[in-house]
Amino acid sequence: MTGPRVLLVDDDKDEIYLTERSLEEKNFQVVSVTSITEAFKQIATQSFDVLITDLHIPEPGDGFAVVTAMRHAQPEALTLVVSGFPDVQRSMASILLQADEILVKPFDVEHLAELLHKKVLDAKAFPKKAKESVAAILEHDAPITMQRWLHRVEQVEELSCLPLTADERTDHLPEIIGNIATRLRKIRVIEAIATPSPAAVAHGQLRYTQGYTAPLMVQESRILQVCIFETIQRNLASVDFGLVLPDIMLIADEVDSQLAQSIDSFLGMLRESTGAAAASA
């Protein structure tokens, strides 16, 4: 009975030889390559159960390109990233959103074989979750996004000095995030004609009464984009990769559209107030 198929990517031929021999002794079928180009070719033309890639081939971070390609082409494959830097697990922990595990050189190949067998068995016993759309992720993680947005806003002195409650700061966010999710599902065109947003208009008017300036509103909007992208990053393991980049562009476009409508209504209130003051004078 043939064992799991492994794609081994490393520009160190000695490392490849030792790892390949040890894995084959454990009944793995190993295909070895020494460059990213070769790795991409194998991923495009063959099926694998496991990817083991060095992080630095030949430049730091190149292994991530191989992991991303495997995740996109063969999402059920297990992905292991190998690095020679002892602190990689601390300084680059975020890649666990992409790779299943990080291994630090020199690693015990006997342990690696056991780990791979266990992961293959676990993958069969516990199938990976179905992929989600970015819109669905934004909706179910909206409370976390809002909480992180509020925390960031409260760290900005110019914003935190405005005497507002948490609810007063975040009341507009559920509808804004909902509008973004709707945009992702229905209007998948960059720079489409802006859909009128009563929530954005009301937000601009409210921010005027709360003592904001237009630059402060822009700052809040930029923070919202950061928090939304963080939400996507936290969910990379379950997101539909084929739509991530187009969705990010649509999100940026929609956030800008919402901001433009808020600023317009804010400036409208400002003009009315200025005109009324001039008339009374």
Residue, then its C-alpha position, 0 to 999 in steps of 0.5 A: m500500500t503506497g504512503p502519502r505523497v510529499l513535495l519536498v522543497d529545499d535548495d540545499k541538496d544535502e538536506i533534501y537527500l537526508t530528509e527524502r531518504s528518511l521519509e521514504e524509509k517511513n513509506f512516504q512517496v517523495v518528490s524533491v525540487t530545489s527551486i520555487t519554479e520547480a515547486f510551482k510546476q509540480i503543484a500544478t501538475q501533480s497531487f500531493d498530501v503534504l508539502i514540506t518547504d524551506l522558508h528561504i529558497p533562495e530569499p527569506g520568505d520565498g517558502f511562503a509563496v510555495v505555501t500560498a500556491m499549494r493552499h490555492a491549488q490543493p487546499e487539503a494538502l498539509t503544509l509544513v514550513v522549515s526554517g534555520f532561524p530559532d526565533v521563527q516561531r515567535s517572530m513569524a507566528s502569523i504564518l500559521l494562518q497559512a502553514d499547518e506547522i513550523l519546523v526549526k532546523p535541525f529537526d528530527v526526521e524520525h519525529l517529522a515522519e511521525l508528525l506527518h503520519k499523525k497529521v495525515l490521519d487527523a486530516k482524514a478523521f477531522p476534515k477541514k472546514a468548508k471554505e467561507s466567503v470574505a462577506a460571511i467572515l466579516e459578518h460573523d466576526a463583526p463583533i471582534t472587528m468592532q472591538r478591535w477598532l474601538h481599542r485602536v481608536e482609544q489609543v489615538e489621542e486626538l480621537s480618545c479626547l472626544p468625550l464619547t461612550a463606546d456605543e456612541r463611537t461604534d453605533h455606525l459600524p454594524e451597518i457599515i460592515g453590513n454594507i461592505a458585505t452586501r457590496l462583496r456579494k452583489i456589486r463586484v465592480i471596482e469604482a462602481i457608482a456609489t450606492p447611497s448609504p443612509a448610514a454613512v450620511a447619518h454618520g457624517q451628521l452625527r460626527y459633526t454634532q460630536g465635535y469631529t473634524a474631517p481629518l479625524m473621520v478619515q483617520e477612523s476610516r483608515i483604522l476600520q480598513v486595518c481592522i477589517f484586513e486583520t479579520i481576514q488575516r485571522n481567517l485565512a485558513s478558512v477563506d476562499f483564496g480565489l476571491v481574497l485579492p479581488d475582495i480586498m480591493l472591493i472592500a477598500d473601494e467600498v470603505d472609501s465610498q462610505l467615507a466620501q458620503s459621510i464627509d459630504s454630509f459632515l461638510g453639509m452640516l458645516r456649511e449650514s452652520t457657517g451660513a446660519a452664523a453669518a446670517s445672524a451676524 
